[in-house]
Amino acid sequence: MSNESVIKVQLLGREFALRVAPNDRTRMLRIAASLDSRLRAFKQQFPEQSDFVAAVMIALEIAEEREQEQEAVAYDVREVDRALDRLDERLKFLMAAGVPRHPDGADE
């Protein structure tokens, strides 16, 4: 993209140049800072591990978190679908029973 800009981020003391869309600059800087923090916490807990191992372990951790979030969203969608099905059945029942559609009893 011609309107991309380059930002520099630090991960475990190493500088990386990233091309980002102008409207993604702040978000990417925030993501990089969060990733660096997680990498540093891992390295502090396991100083004998290489930077590569730290990166792989954090990548796996992030992937697991993402999958858990996707599962939670899928569960919520199923729950909403069930609630809509119950409402649809109730509406059909009420319409079949001749209940007016409007509170004042007037149908359009």
C-alpha positions in Angstrom: 0.0 0.0 0.0 1.3 3.4 -0.8 -0.2 5.1 2.3 1.6 2.7 4.7 4.0 4.0 7.2 6.9 2.3 9.0 7.0 2.1 12.7 9.7 0.7 14.9 8.9 -1.6 17.8 11.1 -3.2 20.4 10.7 -6.9 21.3 13.1 -8.3 23.9 15.5 -5.5 23.1 15.5 -6.1 19.4 14.2 -3.5 17.0 11.7 -4.5 14.3 10.4 -2.2 11.5 6.8 -2.8 10.6 4.7 -1.4 7.8 1.3 -0.4 9.0 -1.7 1.5 7.6 -1.9 5.0 9.2 -5.0 4.1 11.2 -3.3 1.0 12.6 -0.2 2.7 14.0 -1.4 3.2 17.6 -3.0 -0.2 17.8 0.1 -2.0 16.5 2.3 -0.1 18.9 0.0 -1.1 21.8 0.1 -4.8 20.6 3.9 -4.7 20.3 4.2 -3.3 23.8 1.9 -6.0 25.2 3.8 -8.7 23.4 7.1 -7.4 24.6 5.8 -7.4 28.2 4.7 -11.0 27.9 8.0 -12.0 26.4 9.9 -10.3 29.1 7.7 -11.9 31.8 8.4 -15.3 30.3 12.1 -14.7 30.1 12.1 -13.5 33.7 10.4 -16.7 34.8 12.5 -18.9 32.5 15.8 -17.1 32.0 17.5 -20.2 30.6 15.2 -20.3 27.6 16.2 -18.7 24.4 14.4 -15.8 22.8 13.1 -18.2 20.2 11.6 -20.5 22.7 10.0 -17.6 24.5 8.5 -16.4 21.3 7.1 -19.8 20.5 5.7 -20.3 23.9 4.0 -16.9 23.9 2.7 -17.5 20.4 1.1 -20.7 21.6 -0.3 -19.0 24.7 -1.9 -16.2 22.5 -3.3 -18.8 20.1 -4.9 -20.7 22.9 -6.4 -17.5 24.3 -7.8 -16.7 20.9 -9.3 -20.1 20.5 -10.9 -19.9 23.9 -12.4 -16.5 23.0 -13.7 -17.9 19.7 -15.3 -20.8 21.6 -16.9 -18.3 24.0 -18.3 -16.2 21.2 -19.6 -19.3 19.4 -21.3 -20.4 22.7 -22.9 -16.9 23.0 -24.1 -17.1 19.4 -25.7 -20.5 20.1 -27.4 -19.1 23.2 -28.8 -16.1 21.3 -30.0 -18.4 18.5 -31.8 -20.6 21.1 -33.4 -17.5 22.7 -34.6 -16.2 19.3 -36.0 -19.7 18.5 -38.0 -19.6 21.8 -39.2 -16.1 21.0 -40.2 -17.1 17.5 -42.2 -20.1 18.9 -43.9 -17.9 21.4 -44.8 -15.3 18.8 -46.2 -18.0 16.5 -48.3 -19.3 19.4 -49.6 -15.9 20.3 -50.4 -15.1 16.7 -52.2 -18.4 16.3 -54.2 -17.7 19.5 -55.4 -14.4 18.0 -53.6 -12.1 20.3 -53.5 -8.6 18.8 -50.2 -7.5 17.4 -50.3 -4.0 18.9 -50.9 -3.2 22.6 -53.9 -1.0 21.7 -55.5 -4.0 19.9 -55.4 -2.3 16.5 -53.7 -4.3 13.7 -52.1 -2.3 10.9 
